Amino acid sequence: MRSHPDAVAREAPSRPCPSANSAGRVRRRAAWVAVALAALAAAGCGGSRLRPIASEGEFTEYVLKADRPVLVEFYKGGCVSCLFIDPCMDQLAGEYPDRVVFAKFELESFWMKITCPPIWKRYRIALFPTVILFIDGQERKRWVVDYSGDSYRQVLNEVARPPDES
């Protein structure tokens, strides 16, 4: 379509063009928001075979006084990397039923508040997820940010009683 020769050319109003750098920043920010929302939505959904522990009293009762080995996952609420360990812990709990107790303890809330300072201080947990194996109320082995089921199995096979042959 041709314009009429007498028509006055109108300039489009100029708008600053966003730089590629700023567009990348927006995409990264949107990705982080999506990850954070997914973590919030999924928090507490994994590890259905793990006994939730919510207090120092429950920790003493279910972990320190247990009559068999106890594997405790200490995690931060809403932590994406902590969610990645849930399927591994859930699978291990299915492999060692009645031989090892599997538990999880939210030691830091999503808002970075320590939920049980005495446990946090006693075991000096700095990174999440941290998994600790307790035998007779004593820490025997610690894994920090370890998602390999084989590393847990190797130790559990040594300390768990053999499965019943009934």
C-alpha positions as MATLAB code, in Angstrom:
seq = 'MRSHPDAVAREAPSRPCPSANSAGRVRRRAAWVAVALAALAAAGCGGSRLRPIASEGEFTEYVLKADRPVLVEFYKGGCVSCLFIDPCMDQLAGEYPDRVVFAKFELESFWMKITCPPIWKRYRIALFPTVILFIDGQERKRWVVDYSGDSYRQVLNEVARPPDES';
ca = [
       0.000    0.000    0.000;
       1.451    3.350   -1.076;
       1.073    6.519    0.917;
      -0.322    9.645   -0.632;
       2.420   12.081   -1.706;
       0.890   14.921    0.315;
       0.603   12.855    3.479;
       2.772   14.010    6.313;
       5.093   11.364    7.520;
       4.463   10.622   11.153;
       7.160    9.224   13.273;
       6.353    6.434   15.605;
       6.916    7.438   19.170;
      10.312    6.243   20.239;
      10.484    3.696   23.040;
      13.638    2.497   24.596;
      14.487   -0.941   23.326;
      15.203   -3.372   26.155;
      18.666   -4.775   25.906;
      19.272   -8.462   25.517;
      20.863   -8.411   28.952;
      17.711   -7.102   30.594;
      15.563   -9.639   28.736;
      17.834  -12.418   30.006;
      17.487  -11.105   33.536;
      13.706  -11.177   33.254;
      13.764  -14.765   31.965;
      16.098  -15.877   34.767;
      13.946  -14.179   37.382;
      10.826  -15.846   35.961;
      12.594  -19.218   36.025;
      13.562  -18.763   39.701;
      10.006  -17.777   40.594;
       8.699  -20.894   38.824;
      11.186  -23.103   40.686;
      10.307  -21.498   44.017;
       6.573  -21.962   43.401;
       7.107  -25.595   42.422;
       9.126  -26.174   45.582;
       6.445  -24.591   47.733;
       3.730  -26.622   46.058;
       5.681  -29.858   46.468;
       6.973  -29.326   49.994;
       5.988  -32.216   52.192;
       4.686  -34.313   49.304;
       7.660  -36.649   48.990;
       8.954  -39.329   51.271;
       5.610  -40.908   52.157;
       7.381  -43.862   53.849;
       9.411  -41.530   56.066;
       8.231  -40.788   59.588;
       7.899  -37.023   60.017;
       9.588  -35.659   63.135;
       8.513  -32.228   64.327;
      10.067  -31.687   67.750;
      13.002  -32.464   69.996;
      10.785  -34.817   72.022;
       9.798  -36.806   68.942;
      13.448  -36.908   67.868;
      14.437  -38.379   71.238;
      11.590  -40.900   71.159;
      11.838  -42.079   67.531;
      15.573  -41.691   66.859;
      17.666  -41.740   70.009;
      15.640  -44.474   71.761;
      15.060  -46.632   68.662;
      15.820  -50.360   68.829;
      17.104  -50.453   65.249;
      19.101  -48.159   62.936;
      17.424  -44.865   62.040;
      18.192  -42.841   58.904;
      17.100  -39.211   59.341;
      16.854  -36.733   56.496;
      17.275  -33.192   57.804;
      15.847  -30.746   55.295;
      14.827  -27.151   54.714;
      11.175  -26.488   53.900;
      10.673  -25.476   50.267;
      14.265  -26.381   49.364;
      14.379  -27.653   45.779;
      17.573  -29.669   46.238;
      16.019  -31.290   49.323;
      13.073  -32.440   47.221;
      15.435  -34.361   44.939;
      16.419  -36.736   47.751;
      12.839  -37.739   48.658;
      12.419  -40.385   45.922;
      15.731  -42.004   46.930;
      14.805  -42.086   50.636;
      11.322  -43.385   49.838;
      12.767  -46.202   47.704;
      15.287  -47.148   50.402;
      12.513  -47.227   53.009;
      10.718  -49.743   50.791;
      13.872  -51.875   50.510;
      14.555  -52.009   54.266;
      11.118  -52.333   55.890;
      11.192  -53.407   59.529;
      15.023  -53.298   59.461;
      15.725  -49.549   59.384;
      13.523  -46.643   60.453;
      13.415  -43.791   57.953;
      12.506  -40.322   59.180;
      12.615  -36.721   58.042;
      12.977  -33.580   60.114;
      12.338  -30.072   58.773;
      15.170  -28.354   60.601;
      14.887  -25.024   58.786;
      11.681  -23.430   57.552;
      11.219  -21.864   54.134;
      11.703  -18.478   55.832;
      15.174  -19.553   57.101;
      14.078  -20.027   60.694;
      15.656  -22.923   62.578;
      12.758  -25.071   63.797;
      14.661  -26.889   66.564;
      17.797  -25.020   67.706;
      18.972  -27.746   70.157;
      19.085  -30.417   67.404;
      20.590  -27.967   64.903;
      23.376  -27.044   67.349;
      23.986  -30.563   68.630;
      24.520  -32.058   65.176;
      25.986  -28.912   63.549;
      23.919  -29.182   60.395;
      24.939  -26.463   57.952;
      23.785  -27.738   54.542;
      20.529  -29.295   53.409;
      19.749  -32.045   52.809;
      21.884  -33.762   55.422;
      21.176  -37.420   56.162;
      22.449  -39.008   59.363;
      22.404  -42.680   60.330;
      21.838  -43.252   64.060;
      22.522  -46.555   65.778;
      21.750  -46.938   69.496;
      21.169  -43.177   69.671;
      24.625  -42.336   68.311;
      25.536  -40.789   64.970;
      27.342  -43.417   62.893;
      27.431  -41.971   59.373;
      26.594  -38.636   57.731;
      25.846  -37.771   54.127;
      25.643  -34.153   52.989;
      23.870  -33.320   49.709;
      24.243  -36.923   48.509;
      21.557  -38.222   46.141;
      23.145  -41.621   45.403;
      21.069  -44.495   46.699;
      24.082  -46.807   46.374;
      26.108  -44.880   48.960;
      23.265  -45.358   51.477;
      22.737  -49.029   50.557;
      26.408  -49.852   51.079;
      26.250  -48.681   54.704;
      22.720  -49.961   55.400;
      23.668  -53.452   54.208;
      26.428  -53.489   56.837;
      24.334  -52.272   59.784;
      20.796  -53.538   59.150;
      19.879  -57.010   60.329;
      19.192  -59.463   57.512;
      15.617  -59.632   56.236;
      13.405  -62.293   57.774;
      13.460  -65.513   55.770;
       9.864  -66.483   56.602;
];
